[in-house]
Amino acid sequence: MSASSAPVALPGLDGKVALVTGGASGIGLATVRLLAASGAKVVVADLDEAAATAAADEVGGTAVRADVTSADDCAAAVAAAVDTYGHLDVVACNAGLTTYPTPAVEITEGDFDATFAVNVKGAWLTARAAVGALKDAGGGAIVVTGSVMGERTRPGFAAYAPSKAAANHLARSLAVEHAGDGIRVNAVAPVATDTAMLEKFLGTEDPAAARQRFESSIPLGRLATPEDVASAICFLASDSASFLTGVVLPVDGGRSI
């Protein structure tokens, strides 16, 4: 599905209330659009308040500025969902950060810390803030945006890849802890996705050639689109996936085979 195509509604989401972090662009925005098209009420949380407001206005949702590395901001985002819509059913921990490919010994301490703060701590803080509201609603679903690089790394990503390995495993840990609360927790593990972050992943002076090389390594012959990943997130969040928890679902065109 192209970015300009209308999202096709998925079953099992109608009437649900969903919170999406990093919801103003890329995978997050595609997720917001698909959730709304599927009948969910959506809270768009993003560090960019203006972009979050634009996304929320587009789908008739609610916007909140949130830095996922702040426990207070995560709690406020959850409160916005409950105060506005009365409950919370779905949380997409999607906010993410990467750097240009950099040898491990050259990554700055600041970049390393920031990558883990957003990709791991941010997902944990968001989930931690949401558990109480999900329990109050009788259960729900959390979906963490991990990465295939959390399972299979490549040179230059000694901060990003371990952070995504931790994010993938965070989903598994939360799944074990909260199954008894009726809360399912899964992760999606995308391959390189055609978003504004792609330039950093390719990290070259010839992005067209780098993209072609990368696409040639994917059995299905292309990069992921934000809509590809959003479809997986929304499926895992829906009632159609009611017996799935602790899953890390590759959305990678076969690259991790």
C-alpha positions in Angstrom: 0.0 0.0 0.0 1.4 3.4 -0.9 1.5 6.3 1.5 -1.3 8.0 -0.6 -3.6 4.9 -0.6 -6.5 4.9 1.8 -5.9 2.4 4.6 -7.9 -0.8 4.5 -9.7 -1.4 7.8 -8.6 -4.4 9.9 -11.1 -6.4 12.0 -10.9 -6.5 15.8 -10.1 -2.8 16.4 -13.4 -1.1 16.1 -14.2 1.0 19.2 -10.8 0.5 20.8 -8.8 3.3 22.3 -5.1 3.3 21.2 -2.0 5.3 22.2 0.8 5.5 19.6 4.1 7.0 20.6 6.2 8.5 17.8 2.8 8.7 16.1 3.4 11.9 14.0 5.6 10.4 11.2 6.8 7.2 9.5 5.7 3.9 11.0 3.8 5.7 13.8 1.8 7.9 11.5 0.9 4.9 9.2 -0.2 3.1 12.4 -2.3 6.0 13.5 -4.0 6.1 10.1 -4.7 2.4 10.0 -6.0 2.3 13.6 -8.4 5.1 12.8 -9.5 3.5 9.6 -10.3 0.4 11.6 -12.6 2.2 14.0 -10.2 2.9 16.8 -10.0 6.2 18.7 -6.3 7.3 18.6 -4.1 9.4 20.9 -1.0 10.6 18.9 2.0 11.1 21.2 5.1 12.7 19.8 8.0 14.9 20.7 6.9 17.2 17.8 3.7 18.7 19.2 2.7 20.4 15.9 3.1 17.3 13.9 1.2 15.3 16.5 -1.6 17.8 16.3 -1.7 17.6 12.5 -1.8 13.8 12.6 -4.5 13.8 15.3 -6.6 16.3 13.4 -6.3 14.2 10.2 -7.9 11.1 11.9 -10.2 12.9 14.4 -8.0 11.9 17.3 -6.2 13.5 20.2 -2.6 14.8 20.3 -0.2 15.0 23.2 3.4 16.1 23.3 5.5 13.4 24.8 9.2 12.7 25.3 9.2 8.9 25.9 12.3 9.2 28.0 10.3 11.1 30.6 8.2 9.0 33.0 5.9 12.1 33.6 5.3 12.5 29.9 4.5 8.8 29.4 2.0 9.0 32.3 0.5 12.1 30.9 0.0 10.5 27.5 -1.8 7.5 29.1 -3.9 10.0 31.2 -4.9 11.9 28.0 -6.2 8.7 26.5 -8.2 7.7 29.6 -9.4 11.3 30.3 -10.5 11.8 26.7 -12.0 8.4 25.9 -12.6 6.7 29.2 -10.3 3.8 28.9 -7.2 2.4 27.1 -7.0 -0.8 25.1 -4.0 -0.6 22.8 -0.5 0.9 23.2 2.0 1.0 20.3 5.5 1.7 21.8 6.8 3.0 18.5 9.1 6.0 19.2 12.6 5.2 18.0 16.0 6.7 17.4 19.1 5.6 15.3 22.4 7.1 14.2 24.4 6.9 11.1 26.5 3.7 10.7 29.5 4.2 13.0 32.2 1.8 14.2 31.6 0.7 17.7 34.7 2.3 19.1 33.7 5.7 17.5 30.1 5.9 18.8 29.9 8.7 21.3 28.7 8.0 24.7 25.9 10.6 24.2 24.6 8.8 21.1 24.8 5.4 22.7 22.9 6.6 25.8 20.3 8.5 23.7 19.6 5.4 21.5 19.0 3.2 24.5 17.0 5.9 26.3 14.5 6.2 23.5 14.4 2.6 22.1 14.5 0.7 25.4 13.8 3.0 28.3 11.1 4.8 26.3 9.3 1.6 25.4 9.5 0.4 29.1 8.3 3.7 30.5 5.4 3.8 28.1 4.4 0.2 28.9 4.9 0.8 32.6 2.6 3.8 32.5 -0.1 2.0 30.5 -0.4 -1.3 32.5 -2.7 0.1 35.1 -5.1 1.6 32.5 -5.0 -1.6 30.5 -5.8 -3.7 33.6 -8.7 -1.3 34.4 -10.1 -1.9 30.9 -10.0 -5.7 31.5 -6.9 -6.3 29.5 -5.4 -5.1 26.2 -2.5 -5.2 23.9 1.0 -3.6 23.8 3.1 -3.7 20.6 6.7 -2.7 20.7 8.5 -1.6 17.5 11.7 -3.6 17.6 13.9 -4.5 14.6 15.2 -7.5 12.7 18.6 -5.9 13.6 17.8 -6.9 17.2 18.0 -10.5 16.0 20.6 -10.2 13.3 23.0 -7.2 13.4 25.4 -5.7 10.8 28.5 -3.5 11.1 28.1 0.1 12.2 25.1 -0.4 14.5 26.6 -1.3 17.9 24.2 1.0 19.7 21.0 0.6 17.6 21.1 -3.2 17.2 21.6 -4.0 20.9 18.9 -1.4 21.8 16.5 -3.2 19.5 17.5 -6.6 20.8 16.6 -5.2 24.2 13.3 -3.9 22.9 12.4 -7.2 21.3 13.2 -9.0 24.6 11.3 -6.4 26.6 8.2 -7.4 24.8 8.8 -11.0 25.7 9.5 -10.2 29.3 6.3 -8.0 29.6 4.3 -10.8 27.9 5.3 -13.3 30.5 4.6 -10.9 33.4 1.3 -9.6 32.3 -0.5 -12.6 30.6 -2.4 -13.1 33.9 -3.7 -9.5 33.6 -5.1 -10.1 30.2 -2.5 -8.0 28.6 -0.8 -9.3 25.4 2.6 -7.9 24.5 4.3 -8.5 21.2 6.9 -6.8 19.0 7.3 -6.2 15.3 10.8 -6.5 13.9 11.0 -4.5 10.6 13.7 -4.5 8.1 15.0 -1.1 6.9 11.8 0.9 6.2 11.2 3.7 3.7 10.9 6.5 6.2 12.8 9.7 7.0 15.2 7.6 9.1 16.3 5.6 6.1 19.1 7.9 5.2 20.7 7.2 8.5 20.5 3.4 8.0 22.0 3.6 4.5 24.7 6.0 5.7 26.4 6.6 2.4 27.3 9.3 -0.1 25.5 7.3 -2.8 22.1 6.5 -1.3 20.6 5.2 -4.5 23.3 2.6 -4.9 23.1 1.7 -1.2 19.4 1.3 -1.4 19.7 -1.0 -4.4 22.3 -3.2 -2.6 20.1 -3.4 0.4 17.0 -4.3 -1.6 18.9 -7.0 -3.4 19.5 -8.7 0.0 15.8 -8.9 0.7 14.1 -12.0 -0.9 10.9 -10.0 -1.7 13.1 -7.4 -3.4 12.1 -4.2 -1.7 12.3 -2.3 1.6 9.4 -2.3 4.0 6.9 0.6 3.8 5.5 2.2 6.9 2.2 0.7 5.9 3.7 -2.8 5.9 4.8 -2.4 9.5 1.6 -0.6 10.6 -0.4 -3.6 9.3 1.6 -5.9 11.5 1.3 -3.7 14.5 -2.4 -3.3 14.1 -2.9 -7.0 13.6 -1.0 -7.8 16.8 -3.1 -5.2 18.6 -6.4 -6.5 17.3 -8.7 -9.2 18.6 -7.7 -11.3 15.6 -4.4 -11.9 17.5 -6.1 -12.8 20.8 -3.9 -15.9 21.4 -0.6 -14.3 20.4 1.7 -12.9 23.1 5.5 -12.8 23.4 5.9 -12.9 19.6 8.6 -10.9 17.8 7.2 -10.8 14.3 9.7 -10.1 11.4 8.3 -7.7 8.9 11.3 -8.1 6.6 10.5 -9.6 3.2 12.3 -12.7 4.2 15.7 -11.1 5.0 16.1 -12.8 8.4 15.5 -16.3 7.0 
